[in-house]
Amino acid sequence: AYKMQIGALPEYVFTPDIRLDGGGKKHKKKTYTKPKKNHHKKKNVPLAVLKFYKVNEDGKVTRLRRECPHEECGAGVFMATHKDRYYCGKCGLTYVFKKEEEADA
């Protein structure tokens, strides 16, 4: 709380020079013709490593999945098993199974 002398003006006067145009026109909301796509979500499989190995009664560990032979991957990188192919997710190597109709002909 300070006192000002009566009749004394401050040394500067602030005059705002702002134009208030309202921010422009509103746009009409889009109407979409197709519904949104459902994107693929990764399924979390608990203890998925148990599907890769099997331990015998004598304690010997055997691998259940095929390993990628590519030199970039090496041992420990398993290939995914599909109904018609093996696929390596690291290097992209694919082995396609021969169909039974083609093998017989």
C-alpha positions, -999 to +999 in steps of 0.1 A: +000+000+000+018+031-013+004+065-017+002+085-050+000+121-051-032+136-063-031+147-100+002+128-107+001+104-137+023+074-141+053+078-165+039+055-191+004+046-203-004+012-218-029+011-247-036-023-261-039-025-299-056-060-303-081-067-330-110-090-319-122-106-351-137-137-334-111-162-347-126-170-381-154-192-392-165-225-377-161-256-399-188-281-406-181-315-388-171-343-412-195-373-416-175-405-421-189-431-444-170-462-432-165-474-397-130-474-382-107-504-388-099-527-360-061-529-358-043-561-347-034-562-311-006-585-299-018-613-276+002-617-244+009-654-239+021-661-204+052-683-201+055-686-239+091-699-236+077-732-224+066-739-259+101-737-273+119-763-251+112-797-236+130-813-206+133-851-206+132-872-174+170-874-173+173-836-175+182-833-212+168-802-229+155-805-265+144-777-287+108-780-301+110-753-327+132-750-358+162-726-354+171-701-382+202-713-401+210-678-414+244-664-403+228-632-391+206-650-366+225-681-354+215-704-326+187-693-303+165-676-329+135-698-335+114-697-367+077-692-365+056-722-375+027-714-398+004-738-415+022-735-449+057-722-440+085-715-415+093-678-410+122-661-392+111-628-377+146-614-374+160-618-409+129-627-429+140-661-441+110-682-452+107-719-460+074-728-478+060-763-474+052-782-506+015-789-509+004-826-510-014-822-543+018-807-560+041-834-544+020-863-558+017-849-593 
